[in-house]
Amino acid sequence: MDAQLKKGLLDACILVALEGGESYGYKIIEDTRTIIEISESTLYPILKRLEQAGALSVQSREHSGRLRKYYKITTHGRGRLSEFREMLKGMDKVYEFILGGKK
C-alpha cells in the first residue's frame, strides 16, 4: 500500500477511535484491531505527530501507580477527520471501478 495513503488511513482510524472520547494507546489498538492492525511501534509516532499538528491533546494521569497518557481529539482533529470523510465520499466510484474492473 502506498505510504501516504496508508498514513492518511491510519490517521483517520485513530481520530475515529477518539471521536467518542479520550483514550490511551493500548485501548486505541484494541478499538481498531478489527479494522486495521496497528502495532505500538506504529501507533505512538502517529499519536505524537497528530499531537504536534494540533489534532490531539494529551494529558498524563496516574493509573495503577504509573503515568498513562490519555489522548483526546481536538476541534482541529475533528476538522481533519471531516475533510478526510468528504474526500472518501468521492472515492466510492474509484474503488468500485478498481475492485470490479472495467465493465
C-alpha positions as CSV (number, residue, x, y, z in Angstrom):
1,M,0.0,0.0,0.0
2,D,1.2,3.5,-0.8
3,A,2.9,5.0,2.3
4,Q,1.0,8.4,2.0
5,L,-2.4,6.6,1.6
6,K,-1.7,4.3,4.5
7,K,-0.6,7.3,6.6
8,G,-3.9,9.1,5.9
9,L,-5.9,6.0,6.7
10,L,-4.1,5.3,9.9
11,D,-4.5,8.9,11.0
12,A,-8.3,8.8,10.2
13,C,-8.7,5.4,12.1
14,I,-7.0,6.9,15.2
15,L,-9.1,10.0,15.0
16,V,-12.3,8.0,14.7
17,A,-11.3,5.8,17.7
18,L,-11.0,9.1,19.7
19,E,-14.3,10.6,18.4
20,G,-16.2,9.0,21.3
21,G,-14.0,10.3,24.0
22,E,-10.4,10.2,25.3
23,S,-8.5,7.0,25.3
24,Y,-4.9,5.6,25.8
25,G,-2.6,3.8,23.4
26,Y,-3.4,0.2,24.2
27,K,-7.2,0.9,24.1
28,I,-6.8,2.6,20.7
29,I,-5.0,-0.5,19.4
30,E,-7.8,-2.7,20.7
31,D,-10.6,-0.4,19.4
32,T,-9.1,-0.5,15.8
33,R,-8.0,-4.1,15.8
34,T,-11.0,-5.5,13.8
35,I,-10.5,-2.8,11.1
36,I,-6.7,-2.4,10.8
37,E,-3.6,-3.8,12.6
38,I,-1.6,-1.1,14.3
39,S,1.4,-2.0,16.4
40,E,2.6,0.1,19.3
41,S,5.7,1.0,17.4
42,T,3.4,2.4,14.6
43,L,0.8,3.9,16.9
44,Y,2.9,6.1,19.2
45,P,4.7,8.1,16.4
46,I,1.3,8.7,14.8
47,L,-0.1,9.9,18.1
48,K,2.9,12.2,18.6
49,R,2.6,13.6,15.0
50,L,-1.2,14.2,15.4
51,E,-0.5,15.9,18.7
52,Q,2.1,18.2,17.1
53,A,-0.3,19.0,14.3
54,G,-2.9,20.1,16.9
55,A,-5.3,17.2,16.1
56,L,-5.0,15.7,19.5
57,S,-4.5,16.9,23.1
58,V,-2.6,14.7,25.6
59,Q,-2.9,14.5,29.3
60,S,-0.9,12.3,31.6
61,R,-2.7,10.8,34.6
62,E,-1.7,8.1,37.1
63,H,-3.2,4.7,36.6
64,S,-2.3,1.7,38.8
65,G,0.8,3.5,40.1
66,R,2.0,4.5,36.6
67,L,1.6,7.5,34.4
68,R,-0.7,6.9,31.4
69,K,-1.1,9.3,28.5
70,Y,-4.7,9.9,27.5
71,Y,-5.4,11.3,24.1
72,K,-8.4,13.4,23.1
73,I,-9.4,14.7,19.6
74,T,-9.4,18.5,19.3
75,T,-11.6,20.7,17.2
76,H,-8.8,20.8,14.6
77,G,-8.7,17.0,14.7
78,R,-12.4,16.8,14.1
79,G,-12.0,19.2,11.1
80,R,-9.2,17.0,9.7
81,L,-11.5,13.9,10.1
82,S,-14.4,15.7,8.4
83,E,-12.1,16.6,5.5
84,F,-11.0,13.0,5.2
85,R,-14.6,11.8,5.2
86,E,-15.5,14.3,2.4
87,M,-12.6,13.1,0.3
88,L,-13.7,9.5,0.7
89,K,-17.2,10.2,-0.5
90,G,-15.7,11.0,-3.9
91,M,-13.7,7.8,-3.9
92,D,-16.6,5.3,-4.0
93,K,-16.7,5.1,-7.7
94,V,-13.0,4.8,-8.0
95,Y,-13.0,1.8,-5.5
96,E,-15.9,0.3,-7.4
97,F,-14.0,0.6,-10.7
98,I,-10.8,-0.8,-9.3
99,L,-12.4,-3.7,-7.4
100,G,-14.9,-4.5,-10.1
101,G,-12.7,-4.0,-13.1
102,K,-13.7,-2.3,-16.4
103,K,-17.3,-3.1,-17.5
